Amino acid sequence: MDKRSSGILMHITSLPSRYGIGDVGGEAYKFVDFLVETQQTYWQVLPLNPISLISGSSPYASFSAFAGNTLLISPEGLLEMKLLEQQDIDNYPQLAVDDVNYGRVLTEKKRLYAKAFMQFSEHRDEYNHEYGEFCRRNSGWLNDFALFMAFKDHFQDSDWGAWPEEIKNRKQDAIHKLENELKQDIEYQKFMQYIFFKQWDALKKYCNERGIRIIGDIPYYVNYDSAEVWRNPEFFKLDSEKRPTHVAGVPPDYFSSTGQLWGNPVYNWNKMKESNYQWWINRLEQNLRLYDIIRIDHFRGFLAYWEVPATESTAINGQWITVPGEDIFRTFEKAFPHLPILAEDLGVITDDVRELMRKFELPGMKILVFAFDDSLPRNPYAPHNHIRNCVVYTGTHDNNTVRGWYKEETSDADKSRISEYLGRELLEHKINWEFIRVAMMSVANIVIFPLQDVLGLDSSERMNRPATLDGNWKWRLKPGQITPEVQEKLKRMTYLFNRERTS
């Protein structure tokens, strides 16, 4: 991460496809070719873990910190494996190309997957060696994940804390009995993970062979209703009934008088330390298989986190709990001598967080849409205050697009300040390229642009509106939207500012 380079932020779900959601099939490979052609080095994606409709289909709220999101499986890839027939593809309904209807996609893709699993089961000898090797290599998380998902289905999708006591508390006799009853369902879950990782590994190999590196996210917290909490309750603050005693959030601030109550169970770091943080090491190891560089969301949680009693309805009555961050990262360093981590250090960041990042030389993030308030001369996000060891973004998946932000979220004074800083009058329909140019000029080693900013899209095309559940994570790239003019402009700017791919 110490060379001048650039890349694009776009999640897999946003790729074009006829299946109602982007996947790791042909369009993903075409997107890699676009990155190569425009001399980009990085493709940044959001978490690839399974999603939940109940949680608004957010990739940051998952049933597992280790498993893959099987909605991203390419049906064409199943056809190539002879697990589907052409008529299965032809009979798939034409779903919307403008956004993702997760409920409809889930229904339709499950139908295809059931047929593929049936074909797999009938011809298992053809796949047995590779499939068996996958199951053995991933047994540390795969077995419990498959049990968890099959049991969850069996118990009408209730969270694991509401399961029968003997299953909730993992009594082995009861587990084995139910496991035998649901043998086929459990096998289906393993099969789906095998297919996901087979397809993802092929795409990642295609990227890496062409000099494209993948940046991926790890959410700091995990969901209560996840295989990880069910399997490792001792690593979380739970009561005798296996329910959270405390949950995560952030305290009241300028933006919210009651703070934000996220609801995730908080870690029992004393227990984590007793195991030498092995759960986290396993998690990092798994994500380093998925990605070349890991971005850790809510990085400040490794120094202190806001803990709220689970009985509270807001985040007001919480407290900061310290975490042994340096001890954790010294342990990580022993396990991974060259751990490629990018720290999400946005918001209110204390000196101890900055010191931890400095000690372990972890780059942070600089967001241009945060740079032009009335603190501009001293603002750390302003280009003249950038440092080499950071990653500059025009905006992130949680921000408005640059064009939408300029139109809807800046005052006349802000606009005047931006024009004065850039030395020219600005036009709304060109503001995205002004910001891309400024980022490219930065001393920062890496710059990343959401694809919406490269395309100059407005606020209707943003990916996420934090603190809302509806209408997020749906944005799709339309076929033909990346024009030759856009491609050439990005390529030329990458060349001018010495960010061309070097390998």
N, C-alpha and C positions, 0 to 999 in steps of 0.2 A: 504493500500500500504506500510505498515511498516514491512512486513515480507519477508524473502528471498524467492524468487520465480522466475519463468521463464515462457516464452510463445513464441508463434509463430505468425509472421505477414504473413497473406495471405488473399487477398480479396476474397469475395464470387464468383466473376466472374471466378476465377482461379480454382475452383473445377472441377473435371471431371463430364461430363454428356453427354448424347447423343443428347442434344438439342443445341449444339454449344456454350453454355455459362454455367458457374457454376450457381447453384441456391440453394435455401434453402430446398431442398428435401433430399433424402436419402444419397447422398454423403456428405452433410454437417453434418449429424448425424454421419456418419462413421468417419469424421475428428474429431469431438468432442470425439469419442471413442479413437482415436489415441492420442489426447491430454491427456485424462484421463490415458490411458495405460502408457504413457511416463512421467506421473507425472507433467505435465505442469499445470499452473494456469490461463494463459491468452491466449485468441485468439484476436489478433488485426486485425481489418478490416479497409478498406478505407470508405469514406462517402457512405451511402446507398441511397442517393437522386437520383431522375431521371437524366438521362444523355442526352446529345445532340450530334447527329452525327456531327453537324456543329462545335462543340467545341472539336472534336477529341475523343468523347466518354469519356472524362475525368470525373471521379466522383467528381472532384473539380469545375466543371462548370455545374450548374444545373438550371432547371426551377423552383426549389422550395427548400427552406431550411427546409421544414417540411415534405414533401411527400416522399414516398418510391419509389425505382427503381423497377418498375413492371417487368422488364426483369429478375429479380431474382426470380420470382414466379415459383414454381415447378409444371409442368404439372401433375405429379403423384398426387400431393396434390389436384388438381382440379378433377382428376379421383376419388379420395377417397371421395370427396364431392358430387360425382355424377353429376358434372357440365360438365364433358367430358365422352366419351365412349372409350372403349379400342381401337376401330378402329381409333379414332382421334389420339391416341398416335402412333399406328402402322403406320399410314400414314404420320407421321412427317418425313421429309427427314433426312438422316444421314448427319450431318454437321461435319466439321473438329474437331478433338479432340486436335490438336496441339496449336491452338490459337483461339481467338474470332473474328469472322467476324460480327461486330455489325449490319451492314446494313442488312445482310441476316437473322440474328437472329431476328431482329425487324420485318421483313416481315413475317417470319414463325410463330413467337410467337403471333403476332397480329391476325393471322388467328385462332389460338387455342383460344385466349382470346375472340374473337367475338362469337365463338360457346358457350363458357362457359357463357358469359353474356346473350346470348339468352336463354340458359337453366335456368339460374338464374331468368330471367324475367318471364319465363313461370311457374316457381314453387316458386315464391317469398315468398309465405306464409310460406314455410318451413324455410326460413332464416330471416324473417322479424324482429323478436325480436332482434337477435344478430346484424344484419345489422343496424337496426334503432338505437340501442344503440351505435354502433361504430360512426355513423354519428353525433349523439348528442354530444358524448364525444369529437369529433374532429372538431366540427363546427367552432371553432376559426380560423382554417386554411383551412379545407377541402372544404368548400363552394366556397371560392375564388379561390382555386387551381383548382377545377373542372371547374369553369367558365373560368378561364384563359386558360386551356388546350383545352377546347371545342371551345372557341373563336379563339384561335391560329390556330386550325385546319380549322375553318370556313374562316379565313382570309389568307389561303394558307401559313401558317407557318411564316408569317411576324412577326417581333418583335412588341411588344405592342405599341411602340412609333409611329408606322406607321398605327395603327388602326384608324378608323373614330373618329373624335374629341369627339363625345359624348360617345363612348365606352372607348377611351383612358382616358378621364377625369371622367369616372365612373358616368355619368348622369343616375340617377336611372330609369327614364322612358325608356331610350334606353336599359339599362341593362336588365330590366324586359322583354321587348319585344323580345330581342335576346335570352334571357334565355328560354322563352316559345318556340321559334322556335327550339332550340337545346336541348330540355329537355332530350331526350334519350341519346345524346352524353354526357351531363353533368352527367347523372346517371351512364353511363358507367365508367367515370373517378372515381366516388365515389366507385363504385363496385370494381374496380381494386385496389384502396387503401385499401379497406376492406380486400381483399384477401391477399395482401402483408403483412399487419400488422397481420392478423390472422396466417399466416405461420411463419412470423418472431417471433412473440410472443411465438409460440410453440417451435421454435428452441432455443430461448433464455432461456426459462424455462428448456429445456433439458440440456443446458449448466450449468445453475445455480444450478440445482439439483445435478449435478455431480461435483460441486466445480470449474467449469470453469467460469471465468469472461471475459466479452467482453470489449475490448478497441476500441473505434470508434472515427473517426475524425469529427471535425467541421471546415470547411474552414472559415477563418476570414471574407472574403468578400462574397457577393452574386453576381450573374449575373444580369446585367441590364435587360435582357429579362427573367424575373422571376415573379412569382405571387406576391412575397414579395414587389418588387419595384413598380409594378402596383398598389398593394393594399395600400402601405404606402409611397407614393412619398415624403412626408414631412420629412422622416427620411434619405433622401439621397440628395446630392447636385445636384439638377436638375434645368433647366431653365423654363421659362414660357411655353415652348413647351414640357416639361417633358423629355428633353434630358439632359444627364450629363453635368454639367459645368466643372467638374474635375473628373479625373479617377485615379485609383491606379497603383502603380508600385514600383520599388526600384531604387535608384539612381545609377549612374555610379560607378563601382568599378573595382577591379583587373581583374574580369572575363569578364566584358562588359564595353566598353568605352561609350556606350549610355544608360546604365542601362537596366531595363526591364519594358516595358509598358504592364501592365496586362489588363487594360481597364475596370475593374470593377468600378461601381459608388462608390464614397466614402461616408461614413456616415456623416450625419449632427448631430454631437454629442450634439449640443445645444438643438435640438429638442428631441433627445433621452433622455437627462437629464430631460427635462420638463415632460416627461411621466414616469419618474423614471425608465428608461431603461426597460420598460415592454416588448418591442419587444424581447430584448435579453433574458429576463427571460423566456418568453414563448418558445424561441428557445432552451434554456438549458433544460427546463422541457421536451420538446419533445425528445431531444436527450438522456436524462436520462431514457426515456422509451426504447429507442433503445439499449443503452449501459449501462454498469456498471461504466465505467470510460471514460471520454471525453478527447481526445487530441485536443487542440486548435491549428490549423495551423496558422503560422504567428502571434504568440502571442504578439510580440513586438508592433503590431498595437494598443494594449490597452494603450500604453504610447505615441506613436507618429507614424505617417504614412507618406509616401511619396506621396504627392498630385501633380498631373500634370494637367495643363489645357487640356481640352478635344480636343482642336484644335492641340495639338502637335503630332508629329509623332514618337518621341522618349521620353525617360524619363529624358532627360538631364535637361530641364528647369522646374524642379519641386521644391517643398519646403517641409520641415518637418512641420507637423501640430501636435501640442500636443493634447493629449487626457487625460481626467481626470480619469486615471486608478484606483487610490485608491478609489475614490468615486464610481466608477462602481463596484469594487469588494466588497466594504463594502455593497453595495446594494445587490449584489449577495449573500453575506454571510447571510444577513437577510432572503432572500428567501430560501436559501439552506444551512443550518447550517453545513452540512458535504459534501460540493461540491467536488466530486472527479475529479479534473482537472489535466491533464498533459500538461505542457507548451512546445510548440515547440519553443525552444530558440536557434536555429541554426543560423549561419551567424554572422554578426556584431551586438553584443548585448551590449547596453549601461548600465551604472551603475544603472539608474533608473528602467530598466527592472528587473535587478537582485534584486534590493531592493523590488520591488513589489512582486516578487516570494518569497523572504525571509519572508516578512510580512505575506503572506497568506500561507506559507509553501507549495508552489506548486513545485513539482519535475520538473526538466528539463531533457534534453536529452543529452547523451554522445554517439558519433558515433566513433567506433573503426577505421574505414578506414580514419578518419581525424586525428588520434593520432600520426602518425609516421613520421611527417616531421622533419625538422631540429630544431624545437622548442621543441622536445620531452620531455626534462626534466620538462618544465613548461607547456606543452600542457594540457589544462583542460580535453581533451578527453582521455589522456593516463591513463591506469588503475591505476597507483600509485597516481593519482590526483583525483580519483573518490570520491564521497561522498555517504553516505547511501541514502539520499533522492533524488535519480535520477533514470532514466531508461537508461540502457546501451543497445545499438544496435550494432550489427556487421555492419549493414548498414540499410538504409530505402528504401522505394519504389522508391525514387528519385535517389538512388545511383546504381552504378554498383554492381553486385554480388561480394563477397569477392574474389572469384577465378578470375573473369574477371578483377577486380581492380588490383589484384596482378600481373596479366600477362600484362595488357595494360596501367595501369596508375601509376605504381611505377617505379622509376629509380633504377639503380644499387645501388646507395647510400641509397635509401629508403629500398631496400631489405636487404642490409647489416645491416642497423640500426635495422630493425625488427628482424633479426636473432640474433643480439647482445642482444637485449632486451629480447628475449625469451630464449636465451641461447643455441640455437641449429640451425643447418642448416635446411632450410625449403624446402619443395617440393610443387610445385604448386597444385598438385592434392590433397594435404592434408591441404592446408592453411586454408580452411573453418573450419575444426575442431580445428586447432590451435587457431583461433580467437574465436570460440565458447567456448573453454576451458578457454581462458583468460577472456572472459566476465563472464563466470560462477564463476570464482575465485574472481571477483570484489567484493568490499565491498558494492556495490550498491544493494538496496533491490530488484529491478526488472531488469531482462535482457530479451530482446526480439530478436528473430532471424527471418529474412525473411526465408520462407521455402526453397527458392532457395539456401541459404547458408547451411542449414541442408543437402540438397541433393548434395551440391558441384557443382552447375551448373555454366556455364560460362556466358559471357556477352550477348550472344544471348538470354538468358532467363530472362533478367532484365525486370522489370515492366514498368518503365518510364524513358524517357530521357528528362529532363526539357528543356523548350524553344523550343521543337519540337512538331508538331501536329500529324505527321503520325507514325503509328506503335506502339503506346503506349497502355497500359492497356489491352494487349491481352494475356499475358502469362497464360498457363493452366498447371495444374498438370496432368500428364499422369497416367492412371490406372496402378497400380502395381509399381509406381515409388518410393513410400515409402516402402522400403524392410524391412524384419525382422531385418537385420543387422543394418540398419539406426535407426530403432525404438529402438533396444536394446542399441545402443551406446548413443542415446539421453537420454534414461531412466537412464542408468548407470551414465552418467555425471551429470544429475540432482540430483541423489542420493548422489554422491561423494561430491558435493559442497553445500549440505544442502538446496536444492531448491525444495524439494518434496512438492507436494500439501498438505495442512494441513486440508482442509475441502472439 
